[in-house]
Amino acid sequence: MNTAWSAAAGLLVCVVFLSAGARAEETTVCRRLPVQEFRDKMKAGWIGQMAGVSWGAPTEFRYRDEIMPESAVPQWRPGMINDAFGQDDLYVEMTFLRTMEQHGLDCSIRQAGIDFANSGYPLWCANDAGRRNLRDGVAPPDSSHPRFNRCPNDIDYQIEADFSGLIAPGMPNVTIALGERFGRLMNYGDGLYAGQFVGAMYGAAFFETDIVKVIEAGLEAIPAESQYAGMVRDMLEWSKGVPSWEECWQLCQEKYRKDPEYQRASNGGIDCKINGAYVLLGLLYGKGDLDQTILISCRAGQDSDCNPSSSAGVLFTTLGFSRLPERFTRELDEEVVFSQTAYNLPDLIAVCEKLARQALVAEGGRIEKDASGEEVFVIPVKPAQPSRLELSWAPGPIAESRFSEAEMAQIAVAGPSESLRQAVERVAPGWTISRCGADMDPGFRAEERGRRNVLVTHPLDRDTPCVLRRNVEVPAGKSTTLRLIVGHHPEGDWDLIVRTDTRELLRKTIGTATATNGWLEVTVDLSDFAGRGVVLELLNQPTGWMCEAGYWAKIAVETAPPSE
């Protein structure tokens, strides 16, 4: 096979002759990126993340729906760069890198889920919900589905997707695919697209210094009809005519915080669209100034360390480590290991390069040597193929994806104990339990408060209910009812919540004021779901955190012919 190319504006036209005597030929536009330049820019991307998150960390969520005054922003000190080694903005995405290092670039989403479930660091929002689902046996992609995850549009994958562009320079489809594998562990719809957008910006930043073009490259990687893409287009348009970032911030506030149309499936100030807008505020109004880019994304408020981490990471990548001001590099300790990871900075750079080489080959590229013997990535230019459009407030069907027993055995912090599972099966066959705390000895009781064969549950903590869950096929043409007999400890109460993936069906306090002799019979009509399947969830919701065990003497779905 022979090849020929001509360089123009940093691009190559590679003509591949299929055989010596053949006339057919395949023409591909390619980019050339010296490996040394790749390393330099990729390292800068990590330093940008570290600088942004360290600088903004003292202000995180202290300013919500208001612009942070300049006086509230700490002064940058070169040693602050080392404060980033314990930040979740960085160590979560390194979990994903470790999975690929150990299992290959093409590792399965289920393996990614097992490794994420086994992570030991604290998590919040969509990350926490997704990991809890994984530990409970809800395998990806269902771990992020709105039926199981109440935070699908949160910022989580947006702040963790940097790796996906740093190992895929000029390869947006690799970045998109990595989002489908790792972003789907915790995010859905706009929450997923937010990370794919950020990752694609990083990939473009290896070749482009014009920030508008970098943002446009990110936009091409996500569904054009999504609300997130609409936000990006708004920011590009507003920045052309609105002179100050403060005025543009106000436009963001009016549309992406106050308009109910953009609050569907939103978790308030942690929503990816408003925080993504603040990332773009910094990039568009910072005008290439490293400090101003960070400060604007920080002063916009809300997640004011994550957002400057994203904007700085992208901007620093356009420059490269060798061109960064020494105030960001001179006190950097490259031997410190990032919290909860296997990597110090040199190890991180090495694993990213290893994966980038794999990604290049997978995309049909190659590695050549130039006249001086230095390696060069030859990267095919391919149009981005975005993920399908999904709406978190009107999600598609679940995948019915559960981990097998063998997979659950690989999760060290897995779901309920065998004795608790058996207790549930004995009292409520077909139901599963998750997030059950150990307080008050949950499990089976032969007798409790005058009732026989009782299941006892307890909330996981002050904020997290125990959940009983079952997939129910509600038949058409019949009357279907959920019938419960529930009780409480003599010295406590709890809230019973019955919900589906679409709405809450019942909320009632179970305590001395409502339960006669400690017990209450509850019925919930399921007729609205006739002819289709529905996921029912029964929550033992904590109230005042005093003896909040839930007692379940009966959990049954009953059907009967409709009454005349």
C-alpha positions in Angstrom: 0.0 0.0 0.0 1.4 3.4 -1.0 0.5 6.8 0.6 1.0 10.4 -0.5 0.1 13.6 1.2 0.4 17.4 0.9 0.4 19.8 3.9 -1.9 22.8 3.9 -2.8 24.9 7.0 -1.9 22.0 9.3 -4.0 19.5 7.4 -2.9 16.6 5.2 -4.7 15.0 2.3 -3.8 11.4 2.6 -4.4 9.3 -0.6 -4.4 5.6 0.1 -3.9 3.4 -3.0 -5.7 0.1 -2.4 -3.4 -2.0 -4.6 -0.5 -1.4 -7.0 -2.6 -1.8 -10.1 -5.9 -0.5 -8.8 -7.5 2.8 -9.9 -9.8 3.0 -6.9 -8.4 5.3 -4.1 -9.6 6.5 -0.8 -8.9 10.1 0.2 -8.8 11.2 3.9 -8.0 14.6 5.3 -5.6 14.2 8.2 -4.0 16.3 10.9 -0.3 15.9 12.0 0.5 16.4 15.7 4.0 15.8 16.9 3.9 13.5 19.9 6.1 15.9 21.9 3.5 18.7 21.3 0.7 16.3 22.2 2.4 15.6 25.6 3.0 19.3 26.2 -0.6 20.3 25.5 -2.1 17.4 27.3 -0.1 18.1 30.4 -1.2 21.7 30.2 -4.8 20.6 30.2 -4.3 18.8 33.5 -2.5 21.8 35.0 -5.4 24.1 33.9 -7.9 21.8 35.7 -5.7 21.9 38.8 -5.3 25.7 38.7 -9.0 26.4 38.2 -10.3 24.1 40.9 -7.6 25.1 43.4 -8.2 28.8 42.9 -12.0 28.6 43.1 -12.3 25.9 45.8 -12.8 28.3 48.8 -15.8 29.9 47.0 -17.6 26.7 46.0 -21.4 27.2 46.1 -21.1 30.3 48.4 -22.6 32.5 45.8 -25.8 31.2 44.2 -27.7 33.3 41.7 -25.5 36.3 42.4 -22.2 37.5 41.0 -19.3 37.0 43.4 -17.6 40.3 44.4 -14.0 40.5 43.4 -13.0 40.8 47.1 -14.3 37.3 47.7 -11.9 35.6 45.3 -8.7 34.5 46.9 -5.4 35.7 45.6 -3.5 33.2 43.6 -0.3 31.8 45.2 1.9 29.4 43.2 1.7 26.8 45.9 -2.1 26.6 45.6 -1.6 24.3 42.5 -0.9 21.4 44.9 -4.2 21.8 46.6 -5.8 20.1 43.6 -4.4 16.6 44.5 -7.4 16.0 46.7 -10.1 17.3 44.4 -13.0 15.2 43.1 -12.8 17.2 39.8 -9.6 15.2 39.1 -9.7 11.9 40.9 -13.0 10.7 39.7 -12.0 10.9 36.0 -8.8 9.1 36.9 -10.9 6.1 37.9 -12.1 5.9 34.3 -8.5 6.2 33.1 -7.5 3.3 35.4 -10.3 1.1 34.0 -9.1 1.6 30.5 -5.4 1.1 31.5 -6.3 -2.2 33.1 -9.0 -3.4 30.7 -8.2 -1.6 27.4 -9.6 1.4 25.6 -12.5 -0.7 24.5 -13.5 -1.9 28.0 -17.1 -2.6 28.5 -19.5 -0.2 30.2 -20.3 -2.9 32.7 -16.6 -3.1 33.7 -16.6 0.6 34.0 -19.6 0.4 36.2 -18.0 -2.3 38.5 -14.9 -0.2 38.9 -16.9 3.0 39.6 -19.0 1.1 42.1 -15.8 0.0 43.9 -14.5 3.5 44.3 -14.1 4.6 47.9 -14.2 8.4 47.7 -17.2 10.6 48.7 -19.6 11.6 46.0 -22.5 13.9 45.5 -25.4 14.5 43.2 -25.6 12.3 40.0 -22.3 10.6 40.8 -23.6 9.5 44.2 -26.9 8.4 42.7 -25.3 6.5 39.9 -22.8 4.7 42.2 -25.5 3.7 44.6 -27.5 2.2 41.8 -24.5 0.3 40.6 -23.8 -1.0 44.1 -27.5 -2.1 44.3 -27.1 -4.1 41.1 -28.7 -1.6 38.6 -26.2 -2.0 35.8 -25.4 0.7 33.3 -26.9 2.3 31.3 -29.8 2.1 33.7 -27.7 3.4 36.6 -28.1 6.9 35.1 -31.7 6.5 33.7 -34.1 9.1 35.3 -36.3 6.2 36.5 -33.5 5.2 38.9 -31.4 8.4 39.1 -33.0 11.7 40.3 -30.1 13.8 39.2 -29.7 13.1 35.4 -28.9 16.6 34.4 -26.4 17.4 37.1 -23.0 18.7 36.4 -21.1 15.5 37.3 -19.9 14.2 33.9 -19.3 17.7 32.7 -16.6 18.1 35.4 -15.1 14.7 34.7 -15.0 14.5 31.0 -11.7 16.3 30.5 -9.8 13.0 30.2 -12.0 12.1 27.1 -10.6 14.9 25.1 -7.1 14.9 26.5 -6.6 11.3 25.2 -8.4 11.9 21.9 -6.8 15.0 20.2 -8.8 15.8 17.1 -10.9 12.7 17.5 -14.4 13.8 18.6 -16.0 10.4 18.0 -13.7 8.8 20.5 -14.7 11.4 23.0 -18.4 10.8 22.3 -17.9 7.1 22.7 -16.1 7.5 26.0 -19.1 9.6 27.2 -21.4 6.7 26.3 -19.2 4.4 28.3 -18.4 6.5 31.4 -20.8 9.4 31.3 -23.7 7.0 31.3 -22.7 5.6 34.6 -24.3 8.7 36.2 -25.8 11.1 33.7 -28.5 11.1 31.0 -29.6 13.5 28.3 -28.1 17.0 28.8 -26.0 15.7 31.7 -24.3 13.4 29.3 -24.0 15.9 26.4 -22.4 18.4 28.8 -19.4 16.1 29.2 -19.2 15.2 25.6 -19.2 18.9 24.7 -16.4 19.6 27.2 -14.4 16.7 26.0 -14.7 17.6 22.4 -13.5 21.2 23.2 -10.3 19.7 24.7 -9.8 17.6 21.6 -10.1 20.7 19.4 -7.8 22.7 21.7 -4.8 20.7 20.4 -5.2 22.3 17.0 -7.1 25.5 17.5 -6.4 28.7 19.5 -9.5 30.6 18.4 -11.8 29.9 21.4 -15.0 30.4 19.3 -13.8 27.6 17.0 -13.0 25.4 19.9 -16.5 25.9 21.3 -18.0 25.3 17.9 -16.1 22.0 17.7 -17.6 21.0 21.0 -21.1 21.9 19.8 -20.7 19.6 16.8 -20.3 16.7 19.1 -23.7 16.9 20.8 -27.3 16.7 19.5 -28.3 20.0 18.0 -31.8 19.8 19.4 -30.8 19.4 23.0 -31.2 22.2 25.5 -27.5 22.1 26.2 -26.7 22.8 22.6 -29.2 25.6 22.7 -27.4 27.1 25.6 -24.0 26.9 23.8 -25.5 28.7 20.7 -27.0 31.4 23.0 -23.6 32.0 24.6 -21.9 32.3 21.2 -24.5 34.7 20.0 -24.8 36.8 23.2 -21.0 37.2 23.4 -21.0 38.9 20.1 -23.3 41.8 21.1 -23.2 41.9 24.9 -20.2 44.0 26.0 -19.6 42.7 29.5 -19.7 39.3 31.1 -21.8 40.6 33.9 -24.6 41.6 31.4 -24.3 38.2 29.7 -24.5 36.5 33.1 -27.8 38.2 33.6 -29.1 36.8 30.4 -28.0 33.3 31.5 -29.9 33.9 34.8 -33.1 34.9 33.1 -33.2 32.0 30.7 -31.4 29.1 32.4 -32.3 29.7 36.0 -35.7 31.4 36.0 -37.5 30.0 32.9 -39.3 26.8 34.0 -38.8 25.4 30.5 -35.1 25.0 31.3 -35.6 23.7 34.9 -37.2 20.4 33.9 -35.2 17.5 35.4 -33.0 20.2 37.0 -31.5 19.9 40.4 -31.2 23.7 41.0 -27.8 25.3 40.9 -26.0 22.1 40.1 -27.7 21.8 36.7 -25.2 21.3 33.9 -26.7 24.0 31.6 -26.2 27.0 34.0 -22.8 25.8 35.1 -21.8 25.1 31.5 -22.8 28.6 30.6 -20.4 29.9 33.3 -17.6 27.8 31.8 -18.3 29.5 28.5 -18.5 33.0 30.1 -14.9 32.5 31.2 -13.7 31.3 27.8 -15.6 33.9 25.7 -15.1 36.9 27.9 -11.6 36.0 29.2 -10.3 36.7 25.7 -7.4 34.3 26.1 -6.2 35.7 29.4 -5.5 32.8 31.8 -6.3 34.6 35.0 -9.4 36.4 33.7 -10.8 33.2 32.2 -10.6 31.5 35.6 -11.8 34.5 37.6 -14.9 35.1 35.4 -16.0 31.4 35.5 -15.4 31.6 39.3 -17.2 34.9 40.0 -20.3 33.6 38.0 -21.0 31.6 41.1 -22.7 28.2 41.8 -20.1 25.5 41.3 -17.3 28.0 41.3 -14.4 25.7 41.5 -15.5 23.1 38.9 -16.4 25.7 36.3 -13.0 27.5 36.2 -11.4 24.1 36.3 -13.2 23.3 33.0 -12.5 26.6 31.3 -8.9 26.8 32.4 -8.3 23.2 31.3 -9.5 23.9 27.8 -7.6 27.2 27.5 -4.3 25.9 29.0 -4.5 23.0 26.4 -4.4 25.5 23.6 -1.1 26.9 24.9 0.8 23.9 26.1 2.7 23.4 29.4 5.9 24.9 28.0 4.2 28.2 27.4 2.4 28.5 30.8 3.4 31.3 33.2 5.6 30.0 35.9 3.2 31.1 38.6 1.2 28.0 37.6 4.1 25.6 37.5 7.1 26.6 39.6 5.9 25.0 42.9 4.1 22.1 41.3 5.0 18.9 43.1 4.9 16.2 40.4 5.6 13.4 42.9 2.4 13.7 44.9 -0.2 11.0 44.1 -3.7 12.2 43.3 -6.1 11.2 46.1 -7.8 7.9 45.6 -5.8 7.1 42.5 -2.7 5.2 41.4 -1.2 8.3 39.6 1.2 11.1 40.3 1.5 13.6 37.4 4.2 11.7 35.4 2.2 8.5 35.7 -0.9 10.3 34.6 0.8 11.8 31.6 2.1 8.4 30.7 -1.2 6.6 30.9 -2.9 9.3 28.9 -0.3 9.0 26.1 -0.7 5.2 26.1 -4.5 5.5 25.7 -4.1 8.2 23.1 -2.0 5.9 21.0 -4.7 3.2 21.2 -7.4 5.7 20.3 -5.4 6.9 17.3 -5.1 3.4 15.9 -8.7 2.6 16.6 -9.7 5.7 14.6 -7.6 4.5 11.6 -4.7 6.9 12.2 -1.0 6.1 12.5 2.3 7.1 14.1 5.1 8.2 11.8 8.5 9.7 12.3 9.5 13.1 10.9 12.8 13.9 9.3 14.5 14.4 12.7 13.2 11.0 13.9 10.5 12.4 16.2 7.2 10.6 16.4 4.1 12.3 14.9 0.4 11.4 15.3 -1.3 11.3 11.9 -5.0 11.8 12.8 -7.9 11.3 10.3 -10.3 14.1 10.3 -13.8 12.7 10.8 -17.1 14.6 11.3 -18.6 14.1 14.8 -21.4 11.7 15.1 -23.4 12.8 18.2 -25.3 10.5 20.5 -29.0 10.2 20.0 -31.3 12.9 21.5 -32.7 12.1 24.9 -34.8 14.2 27.2 -34.3 13.7 30.9 -37.8 14.9 31.7 -39.3 12.5 29.1 -36.9 9.6 29.1 -36.9 6.6 26.8 -37.4 3.0 28.1 -35.0 1.4 30.5 -32.7 -1.3 29.3 -33.7 -3.7 32.1 -30.0 -4.0 32.9 -28.9 -5.8 36.1 -25.6 -7.0 37.2 -25.2 -10.8 37.3 -24.3 -12.6 40.6 -20.8 -13.0 39.3 -20.6 -9.3 38.5 -22.0 -8.4 41.9 -19.3 -10.6 43.5 -16.7 -8.2 42.0 -18.3 -5.2 43.8 -16.8 -5.0 47.3 -19.4 -2.5 48.5 -22.4 -4.3 47.0 -26.1 -4.2 47.9 -28.0 -5.9 50.8 -26.8 -8.9 52.7 -28.1 -12.3 51.8 -30.1 -12.5 55.0 -31.8 -9.2 54.2 -32.6 -10.3 50.6 -34.1 -13.5 52.0 -36.2 -11.5 54.4 -37.6 -9.4 51.6 -38.3 -12.4 49.5 -40.1 -14.0 52.4 -42.5 -11.1 53.1 -42.6 -9.5 49.6 -41.6 -11.9 46.8 -40.4 -10.2 43.7 -39.3 -7.0 45.4 -35.7 -5.8 45.9 -34.2 -3.7 48.6 -31.5 -1.1 48.5 -30.0 1.6 50.7 -31.1 -0.1 53.9 -29.2 1.1 57.0 -27.9 -1.2 59.7 -29.6 0.6 62.6 -32.4 -1.2 64.5 -31.4 -4.6 63.1 -33.4 -4.7 59.8 -34.6 -8.0 58.5 -37.3 -10.6 59.2 -39.3 -10.7 62.4 -41.6 -13.7 63.1 -43.7 -11.3 65.2 -43.7 -7.5 65.6 -46.3 -5.4 67.4 -49.0 -8.1 67.2 -48.3 -8.9 63.5 -46.6 -12.1 62.2 -44.0 -12.3 59.4 -42.9 -8.7 59.3 -40.1 -7.1 57.3 -38.1 -4.3 59.1 -36.2 -1.7 57.2 -34.3 1.4 58.1 -33.1 4.5 56.2 -29.4 4.5 55.2 -28.8 7.9 56.8 -30.5 11.1 57.8 -31.1 12.0 54.1 -31.3 8.7 52.3 -34.4 6.5 52.4 -34.4 2.7 52.2 -36.0 1.7 48.9 -38.1 -1.3 48.0 -38.4 -1.7 44.3 -40.3 -3.9 41.8 -41.1 -3.9 38.1 -44.9 -4.4 37.8 -46.9 -5.2 34.7 -50.3 -3.7 35.2 -52.8 -5.6 33.2 -55.4 -3.9 31.0 -59.1 -4.4 31.8 -58.6 -5.1 35.4 -58.5 -3.1 38.6 -55.0 -3.2 40.1 -54.1 -1.9 43.5 -51.0 -1.8 45.6 -52.0 -2.9 49.2 -49.7 -2.2 52.1 -49.9 -2.8 55.9 -47.1 -0.7 57.4 -46.1 0.1 61.0 -43.7 2.0 63.1 -41.6 1.8 66.3 -43.5 2.9 69.4 -41.0 5.8 69.8 -40.6 6.9 66.3 -42.2 7.6 62.9 -41.3 7.7 59.3 -42.7 8.9 55.9 -44.0 6.3 53.5 -43.5 7.4 49.9 -44.9 5.4 47.0 -43.6 6.5 43.6 -43.0 5.5 40.0 -40.5 6.7 37.5 -42.8 9.5 36.5 -44.5 10.7 39.7 -45.1 10.4 43.4 -48.3 8.5 44.1 -48.5 8.8 47.9 -46.7 10.4 50.8 -47.9 9.7 54.4 -46.3 9.8 57.8 -46.5 6.5 59.6 -46.6 7.2 63.3 -48.8 7.4 66.4 -51.1 10.0 64.8 -51.9 7.9 61.8 -51.5 4.2 62.7 -54.0 2.5 65.0 -52.2 0.2 67.4 -49.0 0.9 65.5 -50.3 -0.3 62.1 -51.9 1.4 59.0 -53.4 -0.2 55.9 -52.7 1.8 52.7 -54.0 1.2 49.2 -52.8 2.9 46.0 -54.7 2.7 42.8 -52.5 1.7 39.8 -55.3 2.0 37.1 -53.5 4.8 35.4 -50.8 2.4 34.4 -53.1 -0.3 32.9 -51.6 -2.1 30.0 -48.0 -1.2 30.6 -45.1 -1.9 32.9 -44.1 0.4 35.7 -41.3 0.5 38.3 -42.8 0.9 41.8 -40.7 2.2 44.6 -41.6 2.2 48.3 -39.5 4.5 50.4 -38.8 4.3 54.2 -38.1 8.0 54.3 -36.4 9.5 57.4 -38.0 12.3 59.3 -36.5 13.3 62.6 -33.9 10.5 62.8 -35.4 8.8 65.9 -36.4 5.1 65.8 -37.3 5.4 62.1 -37.5 1.7 61.2 -40.2 0.8 58.7 -42.4 -2.2 59.5 -43.9 -4.0 56.6 -46.6 -6.7 57.3 -48.0 -6.8 53.8 -46.7 -5.6 50.4 -49.0 -6.9 47.6 -50.1 -5.9 44.1 -53.6 -7.2 43.7 -55.8 -7.4 40.6 -59.5 -8.0 40.2 -62.0 -7.6 37.4 -63.3 -4.0 37.1 -66.4 -3.3 39.3 -69.7 -2.9 37.4 
